[in-house]
């Protein structure tokens, strides 16, 4: 039996996944988490074979949680879930150590296949994500990459939240950082993306299908 932890802040999404698990004879619900800190706490309780982790989690986003889980439980399979465009998050998730990446639009058959694959220690990616990954590797030089893909993990977090209209104070609270630290990351993001202010940053994010 594969014991699955569902980490998503939307109850209706968790309910749908729970029903999918109930319909599969070899999959079982190990627990639920509605925030980043809760996801980490549930994993630490044990009894989990696969983590289904949404990227857009409150308090700590999924990529931040993934990074911590990779440090504490390097062998625990983590399958990232997202509604965001694959191009923006799939490669970044895999580089941080995810065992797979799946868009929430996937049907139940594909999701159960993904869970079984990562539970067996294999990587799960769709053909579309494989194409994105190949493109990222094939680009070869940093100069070939879109400007935002040169951002570090933390810079990218700040970038996305700024593009969503969050203030420095709100970002500091969500990422558990000092406001001055967030301001430093903001300055780096503006410099690396070549924009002058938050408005231009938001427009850039829209053009790149990030928000």
NUBATI-380188 format. One record per residue: residue in three letters; x, y, z of N, C-alpha, C, O in turn. Coordinates in steps of 0.05 Angstrom, whole numbers, plus 5000, padded with zeros to 4 digits. Each point is the difference from the previous one (the first is absolute). Example, Ala and Ser with C-alpha at 12.3 -4.5 7.8 and 13.67 -1.06 7.14 Angstrom:
# residues 2
ALA526448865156498250245000501850245000502150005013
SER497250214973501650245001498550225014501050225004
This chain:
# residues 211
UNK501749765000498350245000501850255000501850025016
UNK497650174966501550254998498550215016497750074993
UNK503550035028498850205018500650284990502450084998
UNK495650084996500350264987499250235018497849995012
UNK503950214990499350255014499250214980501550054981
UNK496150065022499050204981500450285012499050065022
UNK502650114965500650275009498950204981501250054979
UNK496550075028498750204982498250175018498749895018
UNK501250374977498450175018497150014992498450125014
UNK500849764964497350004991498649735008500849794991
UNK497250235026498749765010498749844977500149755001
UNK498850394979498749854978502149844984499349794990
UNK503150315008502149854986500849765016500349784989
UNK500050265037500749775017497949795000500649764999
UNK496950325000497749825000500149834974499549765000
UNK501150374977500149864975502249804999499749774990
UNK502650305021502349815001499449775019500749774994
UNK498050295028499349785019498149804987500349765005
UNK497950344979498249824986501549824980499449764997
UNK502550374990501749854981501649785014500249774990
UNK500850295034501549805015498249785009500849765000
UNK496750315008498149795009499349814978499349775005
UNK500850324970499349834977502349824992499649824983
UNK502850225028502349844993500649805022500450095023
UNK499849664972500449805020502750015013500449905022
UNK501650224964502750005011500950275011502350035007
UNK495850164995500750265010498350065025497749935001
UNK503550215018498550075025500750285009502350094995
UNK495950045017500450275011501649985026499149875019
UNK503150274982501750015025499450255016500650015024
UNK498350194963499550255015499650234980500349974976
UNK499050265036499550244984501450245013500450015024
UNK500450184959501250255010499050234983499849984975
UNK499650255038498950234986501950234999499350224990
UNK503149755020502050215000502849884998500349765005
UNK501750414989502749904998501049895026501049775001
UNK498850375022501049905025498549745009501249825011
UNK496250174983498549765007501049764983500149775011
UNK500750274964501049794984502649885012500349765001
UNK501550425007502549905012499449855026501249795005
UNK497050315011499349875025498849724996500749815014
UNK497650174966498849744994502149804991499949765007
UNK502050324976502149824991501649915024500849765001
UNK499850425017501649925024498649805018501349875015
UNK496150114983498549815016500549714990499649815014
UNK501250174960500749744989497649864987497850114999
UNK502749654991497949844988499250094972497749964993
UNK504150174993499350114973501949894979502449995004
UNK496549924974501649894978500350204977502150004986
UNK495950175009500150204979498750265010497949995013
UNK503350234980498850265006499050134974501550034981
UNK495950045019498950164978500050295010498650075020
UNK503050104967500550275011499350224980501250024979
UNK496850145028499350234983502150215002501150055021
UNK499550094957501950215000499050255015501550125014
UNK496049954982498950245012498849955027497650015004
UNK504149945015499249955028500250255016501950154996
UNK496349905023500250245017502249975021500849775008
UNK500250455002502150025021502849934989501950155004
UNK498349614984502549934987499249864974498449815000
UNK502650294977499149884975501249724996501949925014
UNK497049944967500849724996502949964993501249805008
UNK499950384977502949974993501850035024502049865002
UNK497250315016501550045025499849745017502049915012
UNK495649994990499549755015501649774987501249845014
UNK498750144959501549804986503050015007501249795005
UNK499950444995502850045006500749895028502049865004
UNK496250205016500549905027499749695001501649875014
UNK496350034973499649715001502349854986500849785009
UNK500450334971502349884987502449995019501549814999
UNK498750395018502250005019499649805023501849875008
UNK495750125001499449835023499349714992500749815015
UNK498150154963499149734991500749974970498249994983
UNK504449985011500849994972498949774984499950024975
UNK499149775038499049774985496950004998498949834987
UNK499850375025497150015000499050124973500750224994
UNK497849634991499050104974498050235004498149985015
UNK502450244971498250235000499150074972501650064982
UNK495849925014498850054974498750285002498150045015
UNK502950154969499050275001497550034983499949894978
UNK498250265032497550054986499750304996500950165017
UNK498049924960499850294995497950064979499349844983
UNK499650405019498250104979501650204982498950094980
UNK503649975028501650184984500949874974500149764998
UNK500750404982501149894975502449835006501850085016
UNK498449694971502249815005502750144994502049945014
UNK498150234967502550134992501250155023502550035001
UNK495950085017501050175021501049855025501850095014
UNK497049684991500549865025501149724999501249905018
UNK498349964960500849724998503049975003500949845016
UNK500650304968502949985000501150085027501849875011
UNK497250355000500950105026499549795022501649965017
UNK496049914982499449805020501949764998501049905020
UNK499550014955501749774997502950065008501449835011
UNK499550424984502750085008500350005031502149965010
UNK495650095003500150015030499749725012500149975024
UNK499549834959499949725010497349875000499849795012
UNK498250334975497449864999500249744984501749984982
UNK496749825026500049754986498250014975500149824983
UNK498350395015498350034977498550265001499950145021
UNK498849934957498450244998497549954984500249884979
UNK497550205032497549944987498150245002499750115022
UNK499149974956498150215001497449905011499349774996
UNK499250405019497649915013497849934980497949885007
UNK502550204968498049934979500249714992498349904984
UNK503749955026500449724993497649835009498850075021
UNK500649724965497849835008500949815022502449975005
UNK495749895007500749825023501849774991501749925016
UNK498049984960501749784991503050094999501849865008
UNK498650394982502850104998501150055027502449955005
UNK495950155014501050065026500749745016502049995013
UNK496349814985500749755013502549874988501649885015
UNK498750154959502449894987502550155011502049885006
UNK497750394997502250165010500849925029502349975006
UNK495749995011500549925028501449735001502049975014
UNK497149844970501249735000502950014990501849875010
UNK498650304970502750024988502050125020502249895004
UNK497150335009501950125018500349845025502250005013
UNK495749854996500249825023502049784995501349905018
UNK499050024956501949794992502850114996501849864992
UNK498650405014502650114998500750114972502450054994
UNK495649984989500550104973499050284997498450105016
UNK502550034963499350284995497450004982499849844982
UNK498450345025497650034983499950274988499950205015
UNK500149814959499550264986498449944975500349794987
UNK498050395006498449974975501750064976502150125003
UNK497149804973501550074976500550304997502150084991
UNK495950085017500350294998502150105019501650174992
UNK498449735032502150085019502749914991502050145004
UNK498249624985502549894990501150194978502450044999
UNK495850064985500950194979501150265012502050114991
UNK496649995030501050245014502749955013501850174999
UNK498549595013502549945013502349974980502250105005
UNK497249784973502049974978500850284990502450044994
UNK495750135004500650274990501750155020501850164991
UNK497749805034501650145021502949905000501950165002
UNK498449584994502749894999501450074974502450064999
UNK496149934980501150054973500850294995501650064983
UNK497350135033500650284996503050045004501250174987
UNK500049685032502950005002501150245014501449975020
UNK498050274971501250245012497950155015497750014993
UNK503150125029498250165016498850224984497750085004
UNK503850034976499150224984497649924983498450184992
UNK501249565003497849914984497449985016497849994988
UNK502450015038497649965017498450265003501250225000
UNK496249765004498450245006501150135026501049865017
UNK498750404985501250155022499249895027501649975018
UNK495849964986499149915026501049735008500049935023
UNK500949914957501049745006502950015012501049795008
UNK500150444992502750045012499850065030502050015014
UNK495650024996499650075028500549765018499549774992
UNK501550285031500349785020497249925010498050134993
UNK502049665022497449905011498650225016497650054996
UNK503850085022498850205018499350254983497850125005
UNK503949954976499450234983497449954984498450184996
UNK501349574995497749934984497450025017497950084991
UNK502349835034497750025018499250295004497650074998
UNK504350115007499450285003498950124974498150155001
UNK503149774977499150094974497049944995498550174992
UNK500849585013497249924995498150145019497850094991
UNK502949955034498250135018499850304994497850125003
UNK504450014989499850284991498250024976498450194998
UNK501949624983498450014976497049965006498350094985
UNK501149785038497249965008498950245015497750005009
UNK504050214995499150245013500550015030498950175014
UNK502749644997500550005029502050225007501850064984
UNK497950055040501850205010502549875012500049765005
UNK502150404999502449895013499449885027501049795007
UNK497250355008499349905027498549734998500549825016
UNK497750164965498549754997501849774992499749775010
UNK502250294972501849794991501849925023500649765004
UNK500350435012501749945023498649815019501249815011
UNK496250254994498549835018499649724989500249805015
UNK499250184959499549744988502549834999499949765005
UNK502350364988502549854997501749995026502249885000
UNK496750245021501450015026502850124996502149885007
UNK498050364982502550144995499750295011497750095005
UNK504550045000499950285009499350174976500849944977
UNK497750285026499350174978502450114985499950024975
UNK502350045039502450094986501149794982501150064978
UNK498749685030501049784984498349984974501049964979
UNK496350075025498349994976500650234981500049964976
UNK500550275035500750234983502649954985500250094977
UNK501749775035502549934986499449814977501050034978
UNK497349775027499349814979498550154978500449944976
UNK497950245031498550164980501850154982499750004976
UNK502450125036501950154984501549824980500450074977
UNK500349695032501349814982498249914978500849974977
UNK496649985030498149924979499650214979500049944976
UNK499850315032499750224981502450024982499850044976
UNK502649935036502450014984500349774980500650044977
UNK498849725032500349774983497949984978500649894978
UNK497150225027497949994980500050254982498550014980
UNK503150195028500250234983497750195001499650164981
UNK498849845040497750185003500650215022501949965016
UNK496550254984500650235018498350005025500850125020
UNK496949764979498250025024498149765000500149834983
UNK498250165038498249775004497949984978499149784993
UNK500150454996498049994978501249874975498749834988
UNK503750255005501349874977500549715005499949834982
UNK500750105043500549725008497449844996500149774990
UNK497750345018497449864997499349964971499149794992
UNK501450414991499549984972501849794987499149844983
UNK503450155026501949794990498949725007500149824984
UNK499050155041498949745010497649924983499749764994
UNK498650434999497649934984500949914972498949814990
UNK503050334999501049934973501249725000499949864980
UNK501350065042501349745002498249785011500849775005
UNK496550304998498149805010500649905028499549775006
UNK501750405010500749925028497750065019499649855019
UNK499050364976497650075016497750054981497750055009
